[in-house]
Amino acid sequence: MVPEAEVQDVLAELQRLRARVPLLAGALAASTDGLVLAQDTPGVEAEGVAALTAASLGVALRMTEATGRGGFRELLVRGETGYIATYAAGSSAVLTLLAEDRINVGRLHLEGRRASTRIGELVDTALRRTAQPAPASHAPRPRTPPPGGPLPHRT
């Protein structure tokens, strides 16, 4: 799980991205298994989009593997009224963008790739930190009596 401080940093990145790209209708960062990390998707159910992103990611991974195109980088879907773009964000997250149909797709890719790189760095760094064991304490340990009671003292 990503700590709250990094979740806030990811959300701030999503909000900056939406401010830079006016025709971007929503932005969502999710784990590769479909859990929402942060979202700025007004009017859209983020949990459903994250789950569908995970499903489409699975198909995209199989497709790139089957065709020898290397690891997954991005996926673009065009509907009648807009685009859904998904970008790899580090080793364990994805960025999904919802854009209006009038968007400049080149600009969408440029900004989406930059943001996914930053989000990937934030998430991967946070996950590495949380996966490391806590440093051992150098404080003296209290002595506990051995089983069977305390040892006798000489007097």
N, C-alpha and C positions, 0 to 999 in steps of 0.2 A: 504494500500500500504506500502511496506517495504522501509524505507529511503535508500538513495544512499550509505551511509557509510556501512550499513549492507549488502547491495547487493554486495559491493566490498569484504566484509569479506566472504560472501558465495562463490563468484567467486574464491577467493584465496583458500578456502577449496577444491573446485572442482579441481583446478589446482594441489594442493598438492596430492590429491587422484590419479589423473592421473599420477603424477610423481612416486608415490609409487607402482602402479599396471601397469606394462608396457603393458599388453595386453588389457588394457581398452581403447577403441576407442573413447569414449565420455562420458560426464557427464552433467547432467541437473538438476537444482532445479526449481521446479514449484509450484505454488499454487495448492490446491486441485481442483480448478475449471479450471485449464488448462492454466494459464498465466505464462509465463517464468519469473522467478526471476533472474536467472543467468545461463549461459551455457558455456560449453567448448566442443562443438560438431562439430569439423571440418568436412565439407562435408555433414552435415545433417541439414535439416530444423528444427530448434529448436521449432518453434511455432507449427508445425505439430506434433512433438513428444510430446510436452506438452499437446496438445489437446487429442491425443490418450492415453496418460497416464491418463488423467482425466476420459476418457471413460472406460478404463480398471480398474481403481480404483473403479468406480461405480459398475462394475460387481463383482470385488473381494470383496467389502464390502457386497454386497448382498449374495455372496457365503459363506463368513465366518459367516454371521448372520444366513442364512438358515441351516447351518450345525452345529451351536452351537460352533464354534471355536473361539469366541471372536472377539475383534477388529482387524482391518487390521494391519499387520506388514510388509509383503513383498510379492512380486509377481515375479516369475521367468518364463520367456518365452525363449524357446530354438528354434532357427531357424536353417536352414541348415548350415549357416556360422557364427553363434554366438549366444550370449545371450543378452536379455534385462532384467535387474533386476530393480524393483521399490521397494523403501523402504519408509515407513512412516517417515516423518521428522517433528516431533512435531505435533501440533494440526491442522495446516493449510497448510502444505507443503509436498511435496514428492521429493525424489531423484531418478532419473532414470539413470541407467548406461548402456552403450552399450559396450559389450565385444566381443573379438574374440573367436572363437570356441575352441582354445587351452588353454584358461584361466583355472586356478585352481578355480573351483566354490567355494570351501571352503574359499579360500583367497578372492574371490570376495565378498562373504557374510560377512566375517570378516571385511574387509575394508569398504564395503558399509554400514554396520550397524553402525560402528564407525562414519563415515562421516555423516550419516543421523541424528545421535544423536546430533552432533555438529551443523549441519545446522538447525535442529529443535530448538535448544536452541537459536541460533542467530535470527531466524525468529520470534519465539514466544515472545522473549524479546522485539524485535523491535515493534511488533504489540501491545504488552501491553503498551509500552511507548507512542505510537502514539494514543492509545485509551483513555489514561488518559486525563482529562481536564487540560488545562493550569492552573498553580497556580494563585490564585487571587492576583491582584496587591494591595499592601498596600499604594500606593501613594494616596494622597488626590484627590478626584474627584473635578473637577471645578464646581462651583455652577452655575446652570442654572436658569434663572428667571422663575417663575411660569407662566403657561399659562395666557394670558390676560395682560401681561406687568409686569414691576417691581412693588414691593410694595412701597407705599409712605414712605418717611423718615420724622421723626420729626425734626424740626429745633428749 
